[in-house]
């Protein structure tokens, strides 16, 4: 079974600074997807960024980028130019490609990291 | 376009009572998922519907939990009888269905239903 670990329960950053959230995972599969989701207080959980394991290039979405190290099974999220609206709980998640299998819809989540942004 | 909506947003019930949570997925999304997060733990998968059929219910904790998706539209998750350890946040999510060989579609989550069992 796959596991996802976020070792930082809480992180803080000053507005306009850069912060990196860590995520490691364990799997025996070679093809899979990795995601970072963000849940602001009392709001919906939304997808921040996704990475396909077969792609060597790190995904980037505006101020959000990942450092995907497949051999090390590491998938960190870097937030540049942090804004107050970035404050949220961030979840790292894994999804098997599992083509044709029954569990293709299942996400495995880490424990979450609470990010505080100071003005 | 409306997102995934869940009702109620908060519920407090006594041990032994019944609670029914409802989820309306994004229109046109055949995939519907239920997840939950109990206090201090990670979010865990409960089950996955494709239209009205249960694709994967490997995460359902026990037979006190019953999920239905009549007509392949909205879904309900009933907990009967509720126990203290059922307290937590129940998330519903949905995604488009392309085919069963494609798992790259984005999963959209609702705000969650907070359940407290006292």
Interface residues (C-beta under 8 A of the other chain):
Chain A: X4 X33 X37 X39 X42 X43 X44 X45 X46 X47 X50 X52 X91 X95 X96 X97 X98 X99 X100 X102 X103 X104 X105 X106 X107 X108 X109 X110 X111 X112
Chain B: X3 X4 X31 X33 X35 X41 X42 X43 X44 X45 X48 X50 X55 X56 X58 X59 X91 X95 X100 X101 X102 X103 X104 X106 X107 X108 X109 X110 X111 X112
